[in-house]
Amino acid sequence: MKNFIPLTFFLAVLLLTAQAFCTNYYVSPTGDDSKDGTSPATAWATIARVNAAEEIQPGDKVLWKRGGIWRGTVRPHSGEEGNPVIYSSYRVKGQPKDAPKPTFYGSKEASQKRDWVEVSPNIWATRETKPEILGAVDGKFLEGWNLYVDRAKAEVKSEFTVEDGLRKLTFDVIGGGKGANNVQLWGPAVDAVNFPKTMLLKMKVRANQPVTVPGMRISLSGPPYTGKATSNAIEVTEEWREAEMLVNVGDAPLPEGRKFTWHWSLGDVPVGTKLEIILESLNECVVDRSLYLNVDVGNIIFDHGKFTKYHYCGMKKWKLEDLKAPGDYYYDAKSCRVFLYWDENPAKTCKSIELALRSSVIDEGGCHDVIYDGLAVAYGAAHGFGGGNTRRLTIRNCDLYFIGGGHQFTHENGTPVRFGNAIEFWGSCDSNLVEGNHIWEVYDAALTNQGSGSETNPSIQKNITYRNNLIEKSEYSFEYWNRGGVTENVVFENNTCVDAGVCWSHSQRPNPNGAHMMFYNNSAETTGVVIRNNKFFNSTEVCLRMDNDWRSGLKMEKNEYAQTEGMPVVRWLVKNYYDVKTFADWQKDSGLDQGSTCK
């Protein structure tokens, strides 16, 4: 009989061979982007260099120096199945083993006295940033604009004309259009390689009612619609007025065979609005970016959350005249400034002031086969890790804190909605693992997979595991819902969840409802969701909220609950409550939480 060599042996050899050809890339705050990045001595310096690095291939590692701090959005490179790209850390000689994790901030710092100007008694504003014009950008910007309307959700009449050589866009929003992508304006393709990094778009605008128009983007013309540039929103009134968008071009790489185009989502413009826009000019410019706030500031963190004189975070208001007490702040989209009520220059009181911007710190939309290990992510007013259509992602041993609070949209009744999760898998996702992380102070959920699909584009969420995480002081520890799709094999186990709703955001939410497990209405075909061996300690509202009955796809067992005396433990089907004394009734009535304890 011939010797038989198992297939697993050949697979192991292939894996070792692949790893032998993998490259480590190093990043240090004192590095140099012109170097090759392949050793600590030749480390790169910036997020931008890593995001744009065509050198990074499946199996490579991107290692960030411990103790380093970077600001901006990381857009990871995908690996391939069995050969992921790894984002982790490294130490240099002399650094202790417990040196701080490499940290990524989604914020602008305003900690210097010169960053603030008193504009009226006790009202301090971030200093102005005025662009310097360098010259005109290619006039093709005024050509080739087209409107996309999701006819099932919105009705819009449009007219594109030319007046005195300038492009005029007119929109009548007749119905629907609550989602930003329900009405989209697509413009000409751009030269993504030679495009200026900063541009100033000037226009005239008016509407039949006051309205905030979101900023324009440059993005891929098809899924996953990766953005390369963003700009500030503009306020439109009933009179013609001059408006400016400062377009901030990033470093998203251009996939082979794809193109970037101008893109404007107008779907959240209120029904009944007639909006008129005259595009006047597009110029290259330079601007002091250090305090340029072209997107919403969703939170202000004073002294890294340790400030004690007033609240340790800002209290967001929606009108300048509502600034009444120390810590109240207002973000003005028109001027790209923050206005803060304070009794003296804020930087005189605080050693650190972080302005959290409405952007995800790790933007992993469309990414697959990536491992994040031993990183810290903080001060982003959207998500810490966020993005749709992800596969085979691992997030382990990471710290995430002070996440969320950005303005998402405003209801027709005028009520603004804020958002932000520490780790979110949106829409379709497959085979993602989240383990061993420490998460605290989150506006919405520490961990969540959620989605809203359709018959032609269902939200399919499967094979997701959350285990051995420590979650503290977040509005929700774990949030799940899925509509228009399928959910299968989601496991939440061995996690410790403490003080839901006891967080920076709770008192300023329009809907304070702290819960360790927040199960909003779920209509997906759901099987294999398991909640077991977790500890759920203390919540401002309930430990578990479940809005509709999908028990056939859910198993809960061997969890440990401890709730504040007199507070309910479970809110079941909106109106039914169970507390510590009636927890056994919950187990009997629902058939869930067998082997669980409650005290």
URZI-V817126 format. One record per helix or strand of 3 or more residues. SS is the DSSP state (alpha for helix, beta for strand). FROM is the first residue (numbers start at 1). TO is the last residue. If there is no record, write none. Layout:
BEGIN
((SS,FROM,TO) (SS,FROM,TO))
END
This chain:
BEGIN
((alpha,7,20) (beta,24,27) (alpha,40,42) (alpha,47,51) (beta,61,65) (beta,69,71) (beta,85,90) (beta,102,105) (beta,107,109) (alpha,113,115) (beta,116,120) (beta,123,126) (beta,132,136) (alpha,139,142) (beta,146,149) (beta,154,163) (beta,166,176) (alpha,180,182) (beta,183,189) (beta,198,207) (beta,211,213) (beta,217,220) (beta,227,230) (beta,234,236) (beta,241,249) (beta,260,265) (beta,274,286) (alpha,289,291) (beta,297,302) (alpha,303,305) (beta,315,317) (alpha,320,322) (beta,328,332) (beta,337,341) (alpha,346,349) (beta,353,357) (beta,368,373) (beta,375,378) (beta,388,396) (beta,399,403) (beta,406,410) (beta,416,419) (beta,423,435) (beta,438,452) (beta,459,467) (beta,470,483) (beta,485,493) (beta,496,500) (alpha,506,508) (beta,515,519) (beta,525,532) (beta,535,539) (beta,542,546) (alpha,551,553) (beta,554,557) (beta,560,562) (beta,570,572) (beta,576,578) (alpha,583,590))
END
